């Protein structure tokens, strides 16, 4: 089994190591949203059937998106 913290760590690691620095926020004064889709499947060497061992799985980030799309107040309509 896996935990939410393990999935989050996998996503943060993918963000830090696989995405270019260009466009990332300055960690001292900016922030952004992060969303990811993670594929989880049985490990290739996992035997089918019932065992007493915990199931081994492969976890892979298959899609990731970051950013916020915000309109400044000066550009919004009054109503």
mmCIF file as gemmi writes it, N, C-alpha and C atoms, coordinates in Angstrom:
data_model
loop_
_atom_site.group_PDB
_atom_site.id
_atom_site.type_symbol
_atom_site.label_atom_id
_atom_site.label_alt_id
_atom_site.label_comp_id
_atom_site.label_asym_id
_atom_site.label_entity_id
_atom_site.label_seq_id
_atom_site.pdbx_PDB_ins_code
_atom_site.Cartn_x
_atom_site.Cartn_y
_atom_site.Cartn_z
_atom_site.occupancy
_atom_site.B_iso_or_equiv
_atom_site.pdbx_formal_charge
_atom_site.auth_seq_id
_atom_site.auth_asym_id
_atom_site.pdbx_PDB_model_num
ATOM 1 N N . UNK Axp A 1 ? 0.85 -1.183 0 1 0 ? 1 A 1
ATOM 2 C CA . UNK Axp A 1 ? 0 0 0 1 0 ? 1 A 1
ATOM 3 C C . UNK Axp A 1 ? 0.892 1.241 0 1 0 ? 1 A 1
ATOM 4 N N . UNK Axp A 2 ? 0.346 2.345 -0.332 1 0 ? 2 A 1
ATOM 5 C CA . UNK Axp A 2 ? 1.088 3.597 -0.375 1 0 ? 2 A 1
ATOM 6 C C . UNK Axp A 2 ? 0.302 4.649 0.382 1 0 ? 2 A 1
ATOM 7 N N . UNK Axp A 3 ? 0.98 5.702 0.768 1 0 ? 3 A 1
ATOM 8 C CA . UNK Axp A 3 ? 0.335 6.776 1.514 1 0 ? 3 A 1
ATOM 9 C C . UNK Axp A 3 ? 0.241 8.027 0.651 1 0 ? 3 A 1
ATOM 10 N N . UNK Axp A 4 ? -0.618 8.941 1.066 1 0 ? 4 A 1
ATOM 11 C CA . UNK Axp A 4 ? -0.744 10.222 0.369 1 0 ? 4 A 1
ATOM 12 C C . UNK Axp A 4 ? 0.581 10.979 0.402 1 0 ? 4 A 1
ATOM 13 N N . UNK Axp A 5 ? 1.309 10.864 1.5 1 0 ? 5 A 1
ATOM 14 C CA . UNK Axp A 5 ? 2.61 11.534 1.601 1 0 ? 5 A 1
ATOM 15 C C . UNK Axp A 5 ? 3.602 10.989 0.579 1 0 ? 5 A 1
ATOM 16 N N . UNK Axp A 6 ? 3.563 9.68 0.326 1 0 ? 6 A 1
ATOM 17 C CA . UNK Axp A 6 ? 4.452 9.088 -0.681 1 0 ? 6 A 1
ATOM 18 C C . UNK Axp A 6 ? 4.109 9.61 -2.075 1 0 ? 6 A 1
ATOM 19 N N . UNK Axp A 7 ? 2.831 9.719 -2.37 1 0 ? 7 A 1
ATOM 20 C CA . UNK Axp A 7 ? 2.401 10.233 -3.672 1 0 ? 7 A 1
ATOM 21 C C . UNK Axp A 7 ? 2.804 11.7 -3.807 1 0 ? 7 A 1
ATOM 22 N N . UNK Axp A 8 ? 2.589 12.491 -2.757 1 0 ? 8 A 1
ATOM 23 C CA . UNK Axp A 8 ? 2.979 13.903 -2.788 1 0 ? 8 A 1
ATOM 24 C C . UNK Axp A 8 ? 4.482 14.044 -2.992 1 0 ? 8 A 1
ATOM 25 N N . UNK Axp A 9 ? 5.272 13.239 -2.294 1 0 ? 9 A 1
ATOM 26 C CA . UNK Axp A 9 ? 6.73 13.286 -2.44 1 0 ? 9 A 1
ATOM 27 C C . UNK Axp A 9 ? 7.146 12.964 -3.874 1 0 ? 9 A 1
ATOM 28 N N . UNK Axp A 10 ? 6.505 11.963 -4.468 1 0 ? 10 A 1
ATOM 29 C CA . UNK Axp A 10 ? 6.789 11.603 -5.858 1 0 ? 10 A 1
ATOM 30 C C . UNK Axp A 10 ? 6.513 12.794 -6.783 1 0 ? 10 A 1
ATOM 31 N N . UNK Axp A 11 ? 5.4 13.474 -6.556 1 0 ? 11 A 1
ATOM 32 C CA . UNK Axp A 11 ? 5.037 14.627 -7.389 1 0 ? 11 A 1
ATOM 33 C C . UNK Axp A 11 ? 6.007 15.789 -7.194 1 0 ? 11 A 1
ATOM 34 N N . UNK Axp A 12 ? 6.367 16.089 -5.949 1 0 ? 12 A 1
ATOM 35 C CA . UNK Axp A 12 ? 7.316 17.175 -5.69 1 0 ? 12 A 1
ATOM 36 C C . UNK Axp A 12 ? 8.677 16.879 -6.306 1 0 ? 12 A 1
ATOM 37 N N . UNK Axp A 13 ? 9.11 15.631 -6.221 1 0 ? 13 A 1
ATOM 38 C CA . UNK Axp A 13 ? 10.396 15.243 -6.815 1 0 ? 13 A 1
ATOM 39 C C . UNK Axp A 13 ? 10.357 15.418 -8.333 1 0 ? 13 A 1
ATOM 40 N N . UNK Axp A 14 ? 9.247 15.029 -8.953 1 0 ? 14 A 1
ATOM 41 C CA . UNK Axp A 14 ? 9.079 15.199 -10.398 1 0 ? 14 A 1
ATOM 42 C C . UNK Axp A 14 ? 9.142 16.689 -10.753 1 0 ? 14 A 1
ATOM 43 N N . UNK Axp A 15 ? 8.463 17.513 -9.981 1 0 ? 15 A 1
ATOM 44 C CA . UNK Axp A 15 ? 8.448 18.961 -10.201 1 0 ? 15 A 1
ATOM 45 C C . UNK Axp A 15 ? 9.862 19.533 -10.106 1 0 ? 15 A 1
ATOM 46 N N . UNK Axp A 16 ? 10.6 19.139 -9.073 1 0 ? 16 A 1
ATOM 47 C CA . UNK Axp A 16 ? 11.951 19.68 -8.862 1 0 ? 16 A 1
ATOM 48 C C . UNK Axp A 16 ? 12.951 19.219 -9.91 1 0 ? 16 A 1
ATOM 49 N N . UNK Axp A 17 ? 12.861 17.964 -10.343 1 0 ? 17 A 1
ATOM 50 C CA . UNK Axp A 17 ? 13.917 17.409 -11.184 1 0 ? 17 A 1
ATOM 51 C C . UNK Axp A 17 ? 13.598 17.354 -12.671 1 0 ? 17 A 1
ATOM 52 N N . UNK Axp A 18 ? 12.342 17.323 -13.035 1 0 ? 18 A 1
ATOM 53 C CA . UNK Axp A 18 ? 12.015 17.115 -14.445 1 0 ? 18 A 1
ATOM 54 C C . UNK Axp A 18 ? 11.479 18.346 -15.159 1 0 ? 18 A 1
ATOM 55 N N . UNK Axp A 19 ? 10.985 19.313 -14.414 1 0 ? 19 A 1
ATOM 56 C CA . UNK Axp A 19 ? 10.473 20.52 -15.06 1 0 ? 19 A 1
ATOM 57 C C . UNK Axp A 19 ? 11.561 21.583 -15.083 1 0 ? 19 A 1
ATOM 58 N N . UNK Axp A 20 ? 11.63 22.365 -16.162 1 0 ? 20 A 1
ATOM 59 C CA . UNK Axp A 20 ? 12.674 23.394 -16.243 1 0 ? 20 A 1
ATOM 60 C C . UNK Axp A 20 ? 12.465 24.487 -15.199 1 0 ? 20 A 1
ATOM 61 N N . UNK Axp A 21 ? 13.546 25.156 -14.827 1 0 ? 21 A 1
ATOM 62 C CA . UNK Axp A 21 ? 13.459 26.235 -13.838 1 0 ? 21 A 1
ATOM 63 C C . UNK Axp A 21 ? 12.68 27.427 -14.376 1 0 ? 21 A 1
ATOM 64 N N . UNK Axp A 22 ? 12.684 27.571 -15.685 1 0 ? 22 A 1
ATOM 65 C CA . UNK Axp A 22 ? 11.987 28.692 -16.311 1 0 ? 22 A 1
ATOM 66 C C . UNK Axp A 22 ? 10.499 28.639 -15.963 1 0 ? 22 A 1
ATOM 67 N N . UNK Axp A 23 ? 9.976 29.735 -15.449 1 0 ? 23 A 1
ATOM 68 C CA . UNK Axp A 23 ? 8.564 29.817 -15.128 1 0 ? 23 A 1
ATOM 69 C C . UNK Axp A 23 ? 8.195 29.372 -13.729 1 0 ? 23 A 1
ATOM 70 N N . UNK Axp A 24 ? 9.149 28.826 -12.987 1 0 ? 24 A 1
ATOM 71 C CA . UNK Axp A 24 ? 8.853 28.421 -11.611 1 0 ? 24 A 1
ATOM 72 C C . UNK Axp A 24 ? 8.877 29.66 -10.714 1 0 ? 24 A 1
ATOM 73 N N . UNK Axp A 25 ? 8.056 29.658 -9.668 1 0 ? 25 A 1
ATOM 74 C CA . UNK Axp A 25 ? 8.021 30.824 -8.781 1 0 ? 25 A 1
ATOM 75 C C . UNK Axp A 25 ? 9.281 30.939 -7.925 1 0 ? 25 A 1
ATOM 76 N N . UNK Axp A 26 ? 9.571 32.171 -7.509 1 0 ? 26 A 1
ATOM 77 C CA . UNK Axp A 26 ? 10.653 32.418 -6.556 1 0 ? 26 A 1
ATOM 78 C C . UNK Axp A 26 ? 10.172 31.909 -5.197 1 0 ? 26 A 1
ATOM 79 N N . UNK Axp A 27 ? 10.833 30.891 -4.624 1 0 ? 27 A 1
ATOM 80 C CA . UNK Axp A 27 ? 10.326 30.289 -3.386 1 0 ? 27 A 1
ATOM 81 C C . UNK Axp A 27 ? 10.31 31.237 -2.186 1 0 ? 27 A 1
ATOM 82 N N . UNK Axp A 28 ? 11.033 32.344 -2.26 1 0 ? 28 A 1
ATOM 83 C CA . UNK Axp A 28 ? 11.063 33.287 -1.139 1 0 ? 28 A 1
ATOM 84 C C . UNK Axp A 28 ? 9.897 34.263 -1.142 1 0 ? 28 A 1
ATOM 85 N N . UNK Axp A 29 ? 9.211 34.403 -2.292 1 0 ? 29 A 1
ATOM 86 C CA . UNK Axp A 29 ? 8.146 35.405 -2.319 1 0 ? 29 A 1
ATOM 87 C C . UNK Axp A 29 ? 6.964 35.047 -3.212 1 0 ? 29 A 1
ATOM 88 N N . UNK Axp A 30 ? 6.982 33.925 -3.876 1 0 ? 30 A 1
ATOM 89 C CA . UNK Axp A 30 ? 5.898 33.553 -4.783 1 0 ? 30 A 1
ATOM 90 C C . UNK Axp A 30 ? 5.454 32.118 -4.517 1 0 ? 30 A 1
ATOM 91 N N . UNK Axp A 31 ? 4.285 31.782 -5.033 1 0 ? 31 A 1
ATOM 92 C CA . UNK Axp A 31 ? 3.777 30.418 -4.917 1 0 ? 31 A 1
ATOM 93 C C . UNK Axp A 31 ? 2.958 30.104 -6.158 1 0 ? 31 A 1
ATOM 94 N N . UNK Axp A 32 ? 2.648 28.847 -6.35 1 0 ? 32 A 1
ATOM 95 C CA . UNK Axp A 32 ? 1.807 28.425 -7.465 1 0 ? 32 A 1
ATOM 96 C C . UNK Axp A 32 ? 1.04 27.17 -7.061 1 0 ? 32 A 1
ATOM 97 N N . UNK Axp A 33 ? 0.091 26.796 -7.863 1 0 ? 33 A 1
ATOM 98 C CA . UNK Axp A 33 ? -0.659 25.559 -7.649 1 0 ? 33 A 1
ATOM 99 C C . UNK Axp A 33 ? 0.019 24.426 -8.407 1 0 ? 33 A 1
ATOM 100 N N . UNK Axp A 34 ? -0.117 23.222 -7.905 1 0 ? 34 A 1
ATOM 101 C CA . UNK Axp A 34 ? 0.468 22.047 -8.54 1 0 ? 34 A 1
ATOM 102 C C . UNK Axp A 34 ? -0.582 20.946 -8.562 1 0 ? 34 A 1
ATOM 103 N N . UNK Axp A 35 ? -0.782 20.357 -9.726 1 0 ? 35 A 1
ATOM 104 C CA . UNK Axp A 35 ? -1.699 19.217 -9.865 1 0 ? 35 A 1
ATOM 105 C C . UNK Axp A 35 ? -0.993 18.146 -10.684 1 0 ? 35 A 1
ATOM 106 N N . UNK Axp A 36 ? -1.236 16.894 -10.328 1 0 ? 36 A 1
ATOM 107 C CA . UNK Axp A 36 ? -0.586 15.796 -11.049 1 0 ? 36 A 1
ATOM 108 C C . UNK Axp A 36 ? -1.512 14.593 -11.121 1 0 ? 36 A 1
ATOM 109 N N . UNK Axp A 37 ? -1.287 13.796 -12.155 1 0 ? 37 A 1
ATOM 110 C CA . UNK Axp A 37 ? -1.952 12.501 -12.303 1 0 ? 37 A 1
ATOM 111 C C . UNK Axp A 37 ? -0.864 11.446 -12.152 1 0 ? 37 A 1
ATOM 112 N N . UNK Axp A 38 ? -1.086 10.509 -11.245 1 0 ? 38 A 1
ATOM 113 C CA . UNK Axp A 38 ? -0.1 9.461 -10.97 1 0 ? 38 A 1
ATOM 114 C C . UNK Axp A 38 ? -0.689 8.112 -11.359 1 0 ? 38 A 1
ATOM 115 N N . UNK Axp A 39 ? 0.063 7.37 -12.169 1 0 ? 39 A 1
ATOM 116 C CA . UNK Axp A 39 ? -0.341 6.017 -12.565 1 0 ? 39 A 1
ATOM 117 C C . UNK Axp A 39 ? 0.252 5.039 -11.56 1 0 ? 39 A 1
ATOM 118 N N . UNK Axp A 40 ? -0.606 4.156 -11.047 1 0 ? 40 A 1
ATOM 119 C CA . UNK Axp A 40 ? -0.164 3.133 -10.101 1 0 ? 40 A 1
ATOM 120 C C . UNK Axp A 40 ? -0.553 1.782 -10.67 1 0 ? 40 A 1
ATOM 121 N N . UNK Axp A 41 ? 0.428 0.904 -10.806 1 0 ? 41 A 1
ATOM 122 C CA . UNK Axp A 41 ? 0.15 -0.43 -11.345 1 0 ? 41 A 1
ATOM 123 C C . UNK Axp A 41 ? 1.019 -1.456 -10.633 1 0 ? 41 A 1
ATOM 124 N N . UNK Axp A 42 ? 0.607 -2.719 -10.661 1 0 ? 42 A 1
ATOM 125 C CA . UNK Axp A 42 ? 1.421 -3.758 -10.017 1 0 ? 42 A 1
ATOM 126 C C . UNK Axp A 42 ? 2.814 -3.806 -10.643 1 0 ? 42 A 1
ATOM 127 N N . UNK Axp A 43 ? 3.815 -4.077 -9.825 1 0 ? 43 A 1
ATOM 128 C CA . UNK Axp A 43 ? 5.182 -4.213 -10.331 1 0 ? 43 A 1
ATOM 129 C C . UNK Axp A 43 ? 5.242 -5.364 -11.324 1 0 ? 43 A 1
ATOM 130 N N . UNK Axp A 44 ? 6.144 -5.265 -12.285 1 0 ? 44 A 1
ATOM 131 C CA . UNK Axp A 44 ? 6.244 -6.267 -13.352 1 0 ? 44 A 1
ATOM 132 C C . UNK Axp A 44 ? 6.523 -7.657 -12.802 1 0 ? 44 A 1
ATOM 133 N N . UNK Axp A 45 ? 7.269 -7.742 -11.721 1 0 ? 45 A 1
ATOM 134 C CA . UNK Axp A 45 ? 7.617 -9.053 -11.176 1 0 ? 45 A 1
ATOM 135 C C . UNK Axp A 45 ? 6.626 -9.529 -10.114 1 0 ? 45 A 1
ATOM 136 N N . UNK Axp A 46 ? 5.519 -8.808 -9.942 1 0 ? 46 A 1
ATOM 137 C CA . UNK Axp A 46 ? 4.518 -9.162 -8.94 1 0 ? 46 A 1
ATOM 138 C C . UNK Axp A 46 ? 3.768 -10.415 -9.376 1 0 ? 46 A 1
ATOM 139 N N . UNK Axp A 47 ? 3.804 -11.435 -8.572 1 0 ? 47 A 1
ATOM 140 C CA . UNK Axp A 47 ? 3.086 -12.675 -8.888 1 0 ? 47 A 1
ATOM 141 C C . UNK Axp A 47 ? 1.596 -12.476 -8.641 1 0 ? 47 A 1
ATOM 142 N N . UNK Axp A 48 ? 0.779 -13.052 -9.495 1 0 ? 48 A 1
ATOM 143 C CA . UNK Axp A 48 ? -0.666 -12.989 -9.304 1 0 ? 48 A 1
ATOM 144 C C . UNK Axp A 48 ? -1.068 -14.013 -8.257 1 0 ? 48 A 1
ATOM 145 N N . UNK Axp A 49 ? -2.046 -13.677 -7.48 1 0 ? 49 A 1
ATOM 146 C CA . UNK Axp A 49 ? -2.512 -14.608 -6.462 1 0 ? 49 A 1
ATOM 147 C C . UNK Axp A 49 ? -2.454 -13.975 -5.09 1 0 ? 49 A 1
ATOM 148 N N . UNK Axp A 50 ? -2.888 -14.719 -4.118 1 0 ? 50 A 1
ATOM 149 C CA . UNK Axp A 50 ? -2.953 -14.221 -2.752 1 0 ? 50 A 1
ATOM 150 C C . UNK Axp A 50 ? -1.651 -14.571 -2.038 1 0 ? 50 A 1
ATOM 151 N N . UNK Axp A 51 ? -1.046 -13.549 -1.434 1 0 ? 51 A 1
ATOM 152 C CA . UNK Axp A 51 ? 0.18 -13.769 -0.663 1 0 ? 51 A 1
ATOM 153 C C . UNK Axp A 51 ? 0.074 -13.002 0.642 1 0 ? 51 A 1
ATOM 154 N N . UNK Axp A 52 ? 0.973 -13.277 1.545 1 0 ? 52 A 1
ATOM 155 C CA . UNK Axp A 52 ? 1.017 -12.55 2.814 1 0 ? 52 A 1
ATOM 156 C C . UNK Axp A 52 ? 1.852 -11.282 2.709 1 0 ? 52 A 1
ATOM 157 N N . UNK Axp A 53 ? 2.537 -11.112 1.595 1 0 ? 53 A 1
ATOM 158 C CA . UNK Axp A 53 ? 3.399 -9.948 1.406 1 0 ? 53 A 1
ATOM 159 C C . UNK Axp A 53 ? 2.57 -8.772 0.886 1 0 ? 53 A 1
ATOM 160 N N . UNK Axp A 54 ? 2.943 -7.538 1.274 1 0 ? 54 A 1
ATOM 161 C CA . UNK Axp A 54 ? 2.252 -6.374 0.716 1 0 ? 54 A 1
ATOM 162 C C . UNK Axp A 54 ? 2.492 -6.296 -0.792 1 0 ? 54 A 1
ATOM 163 N N . UNK Axp A 55 ? 1.496 -5.852 -1.513 1 0 ? 55 A 1
ATOM 164 C CA . UNK Axp A 55 ? 1.616 -5.739 -2.968 1 0 ? 55 A 1
ATOM 165 C C . UNK Axp A 55 ? 2.652 -4.675 -3.321 1 0 ? 55 A 1
ATOM 166 N N . UNK Axp A 56 ? 3.523 -4.995 -4.258 1 0 ? 56 A 1
ATOM 167 C CA . UNK Axp A 56 ? 4.502 -4.043 -4.768 1 0 ? 56 A 1
ATOM 168 C C . UNK Axp A 56 ? 3.882 -3.341 -5.972 1 0 ? 56 A 1
ATOM 169 N N . UNK Axp A 57 ? 4.015 -2.04 -6.02 1 0 ? 57 A 1
ATOM 170 C CA . UNK Axp A 57 ? 3.43 -1.279 -7.119 1 0 ? 57 A 1
ATOM 171 C C . UNK Axp A 57 ? 4.466 -0.343 -7.712 1 0 ? 57 A 1
ATOM 172 N N . UNK Axp A 58 ? 4.232 0.037 -8.961 1 0 ? 58 A 1
ATOM 173 C CA . UNK Axp A 58 ? 5.036 1.051 -9.634 1 0 ? 58 A 1
ATOM 174 C C . UNK Axp A 58 ? 4.206 2.326 -9.649 1 0 ? 58 A 1
ATOM 175 N N . UNK Axp A 59 ? 4.817 3.446 -9.255 1 0 ? 59 A 1
ATOM 176 C CA . UNK Axp A 59 ? 4.138 4.736 -9.258 1 0 ? 59 A 1
ATOM 177 C C . UNK Axp A 59 ? 4.866 5.644 -10.246 1 0 ? 59 A 1
ATOM 178 N N . UNK Axp A 60 ? 4.101 6.302 -11.109 1 0 ? 60 A 1
ATOM 179 C CA . UNK Axp A 60 ? 4.7 7.165 -12.13 1 0 ? 60 A 1
ATOM 180 C C . UNK Axp A 60 ? 3.828 8.396 -12.345 1 0 ? 60 A 1
ATOM 181 N N . UNK Axp A 61 ? 4.455 9.573 -12.331 1 0 ? 61 A 1
ATOM 182 C CA . UNK Axp A 61 ? 3.742 10.802 -12.671 1 0 ? 61 A 1
ATOM 183 C C . UNK Axp A 61 ? 3.591 10.82 -14.185 1 0 ? 61 A 1
ATOM 184 N N . UNK Axp A 62 ? 2.356 10.807 -14.67 1 0 ? 62 A 1
ATOM 185 C CA . UNK Axp A 62 ? 2.123 10.781 -16.112 1 0 ? 62 A 1
ATOM 186 C C . UNK Axp A 62 ? 1.676 12.138 -16.646 1 0 ? 62 A 1
ATOM 187 N N . UNK Axp A 63 ? 1.246 13.031 -15.767 1 0 ? 63 A 1
ATOM 188 C CA . UNK Axp A 63 ? 0.843 14.365 -16.192 1 0 ? 63 A 1
ATOM 189 C C . UNK Axp A 63 ? 0.981 15.311 -15.009 1 0 ? 63 A 1
ATOM 190 N N . UNK Axp A 64 ? 1.401 16.543 -15.316 1 0 ? 64 A 1
ATOM 191 C CA . UNK Axp A 64 ? 1.555 17.531 -14.255 1 0 ? 64 A 1
ATOM 192 C C . UNK Axp A 64 ? 1.251 18.909 -14.814 1 0 ? 64 A 1
ATOM 193 N N . UNK Axp A 65 ? 0.598 19.723 -14.011 1 0 ? 65 A 1
ATOM 194 C CA . UNK Axp A 65 ? 0.308 21.092 -14.406 1 0 ? 65 A 1
ATOM 195 C C . UNK Axp A 65 ? 0.547 22.028 -13.236 1 0 ? 65 A 1
ATOM 196 N N . UNK Axp A 66 ? 0.996 23.224 -13.546 1 0 ? 66 A 1
ATOM 197 C CA . UNK Axp A 66 ? 1.222 24.225 -12.508 1 0 ? 66 A 1
ATOM 198 C C . UNK Axp A 66 ? 0.676 25.553 -12.983 1 0 ? 66 A 1
ATOM 199 N N . UNK Axp A 67 ? 0.459 26.448 -12.033 1 0 ? 67 A 1
ATOM 200 C CA . UNK Axp A 67 ? 0.118 27.809 -12.39 1 0 ? 67 A 1
ATOM 201 C C . UNK Axp A 67 ? -1.236 28.246 -11.892 1 0 ? 67 A 1
ATOM 202 N N . UNK Axp A 68 ? -1.439 29.519 -12.021 1 0 ? 68 A 1
ATOM 203 C CA . UNK Axp A 68 ? -2.724 30.124 -11.691 1 0 ? 68 A 1
ATOM 204 C C . UNK Axp A 68 ? -3.096 31.033 -12.846 1 0 ? 68 A 1
ATOM 205 N N . UNK Axp A 69 ? -4.329 31.019 -13.16 1 0 ? 69 A 1
ATOM 206 C CA . UNK Axp A 69 ? -4.837 31.937 -14.183 1 0 ? 69 A 1
ATOM 207 C C . UNK Axp A 69 ? -5.73 32.925 -13.459 1 0 ? 69 A 1
ATOM 208 N N . UNK Axp A 70 ? -5.192 34.075 -13.168 1 0 ? 70 A 1
ATOM 209 C CA . UNK Axp A 70 ? -5.928 35.086 -12.412 1 0 ? 70 A 1
ATOM 210 C C . UNK Axp A 70 ? -6.031 36.365 -13.225 1 0 ? 70 A 1
ATOM 211 N N . UNK Axp A 71 ? -7.141 37.03 -13.038 1 0 ? 71 A 1
ATOM 212 C CA . UNK Axp A 71 ? -7.359 38.335 -13.656 1 0 ? 71 A 1
ATOM 213 C C . UNK Axp A 71 ? -7.236 39.373 -12.553 1 0 ? 71 A 1
ATOM 214 N N . UNK Axp A 72 ? -6.456 40.375 -12.781 1 0 ? 72 A 1
ATOM 215 C CA . UNK Axp A 72 ? -6.321 41.44 -11.797 1 0 ? 72 A 1
ATOM 216 C C . UNK Axp A 72 ? -7.634 42.191 -11.617 1 0 ? 72 A 1
ATOM 217 N N . UNK Axp A 73 ? -7.828 42.764 -10.436 1 0 ? 73 A 1
ATOM 218 C CA . UNK Axp A 73 ? -9.081 43.455 -10.132 1 0 ? 73 A 1
ATOM 219 C C . UNK Axp A 73 ? -9.343 44.591 -11.109 1 0 ? 73 A 1
ATOM 220 N N . UNK Axp A 74 ? -8.319 45.265 -11.576 1 0 ? 74 A 1
ATOM 221 C CA . UNK Axp A 74 ? -8.508 46.384 -12.502 1 0 ? 74 A 1
ATOM 222 C C . UNK Axp A 74 ? -9.063 45.925 -13.846 1 0 ? 74 A 1
ATOM 223 N N . UNK Axp A 75 ? -8.904 44.662 -14.194 1 0 ? 75 A 1
ATOM 224 C CA . UNK Axp A 75 ? -9.397 44.13 -15.466 1 0 ? 75 A 1
ATOM 225 C C . UNK Axp A 75 ? -10.78 43.488 -15.339 1 0 ? 75 A 1
ATOM 226 N N . UNK Axp A 76 ? -11.304 43.363 -14.126 1 0 ? 76 A 1
ATOM 227 C CA . UNK Axp A 76 ? -12.602 42.727 -13.92 1 0 ? 76 A 1
ATOM 228 C C . UNK Axp A 76 ? -13.734 43.734 -14.09 1 0 ? 76 A 1
ATOM 229 N N . UNK Axp A 77 ? -14.885 43.207 -14.503 1 0 ? 77 A 1
ATOM 230 C CA . UNK Axp A 77 ? -16.063 44.065 -14.617 1 0 ? 77 A 1
ATOM 231 C C . UNK Axp A 77 ? -16.561 44.432 -13.226 1 0 ? 77 A 1
ATOM 232 N N . UNK Axp A 78 ? -17.266 45.543 -13.14 1 0 ? 78 A 1
ATOM 233 C CA . UNK Axp A 78 ? -17.803 46.011 -11.858 1 0 ? 78 A 1
ATOM 234 C C . UNK Axp A 78 ? -18.92 45.104 -11.355 1 0 ? 78 A 1
ATOM 235 N N . UNK Axp A 79 ? -19.711 44.508 -12.288 1 0 ? 79 A 1
ATOM 236 C CA . UNK Axp A 79 ? -20.854 43.684 -11.867 1 0 ? 79 A 1
ATOM 237 C C . UNK Axp A 79 ? -20.566 42.211 -11.97 1 0 ? 79 A 1
